């Protein structure tokens, strides 16, 4: 079971992506011990859920602190990747589609 903070991210991301995120694939944010978030961009409508035990086309390993900075617009995803604060496994193209989704989550 994910932490309350991760559950809040699941709720926020769910409303941000809506019925069609444009991802066209599955993406998982792995926050380590606090839990993970799974975005299913293949389902109709798209869904966001707890990612424990799920495999995705692209997995992004990142700390909650770094993720929060990205959502707030304080840190660019590319910069986080270059600084080693974010790791991508799998389909890099899916990771590149995250910018607009994070902007929607920002409000």
N, C-alpha and C positions, 0 to 999 in steps of 0.2 A: 504494500500500500504506500502510495506517495505521500509526502509531507503536505501539510495544509498550504504551504507556499506553492508547491507544484500543482495542487488541486486548483488553486486560484489562477495559475497560468493556463491550465486546461480550459477553464471557464472563459477567460479573456480571449484566448486563441480561437475557441469555438465561435464566439460572436464575431471575431475579426475576419475569419476566413469565409464565413457564410456557407452557402450551398455549393459554390464552385470557387476554389482557391486559385485555380489555374496551374496547380502543381503537376497534375497528371501522374503522380507517383506517391509513394509513401515515404514519410520522413519522421525521424525520431530524434528528439532532443534528449540526450542522456546527461543528467545532472549528477550522476554518481549516487551517493548515499541518499540524498533527498528524494530521488525517483526520476521518472522520465515521462515525456509527453510524446504521444504518437499521433501524427496527422495523416489521415487516409485521404489522399487527394485523388484516389481512383474511384472511391465509392460515390454514389449519388443519393442524397447530398453528401458532401465531404463531411468527415467526422474528426473530432479531436477527443482522445481518450488517454487513459493511463497507459504508458508504454511498456510496463513490466512484462518481460517474457516475449515481446513481439519483435520480429525482424522487420527491417525497413529497407527500401531501395537506397536510402541515404541516412546515415546516423551522424549526428553532430554532437560531439562530446564537449561540454562547456560547463563552467561553474554557474551557479545561480546568480552570483554577483556580476559576472561578465554578461550574462544573458539580460539581466535587468538594465545594465548600461546600454546594451544594444537596443532594447525596446524603447528606452528613453531618448535615444538618439545621441547619447554621449560617446558612443563607441561604434565605429563602422565595422561591419562583419569582416571585411577584407583585412582591415587593420588588426582585428582580433586574431584572425587566422595567421597573419604574418608574424605577430608577436608570440604565437604559440599558445594563446589563451583559448583557442577554439580548434578542435580537430574534426576533420571530415573523413568519413569512411563510406565508400560506395559512390553513388552518382553525384559528382560535383555539380552537374547542371541543375539538379534539384536545389542544391544549396544556394546557387546563384539566383534562384527565383524567390528567395526569402525576403529580399528587401521590401517589396511592396506589401507583403503580409505583415512584416514588423511595423511598417508605417501605419497600416490600418489598426494594428493592436495599440499603437501609440495614441490613436484618436486624433 
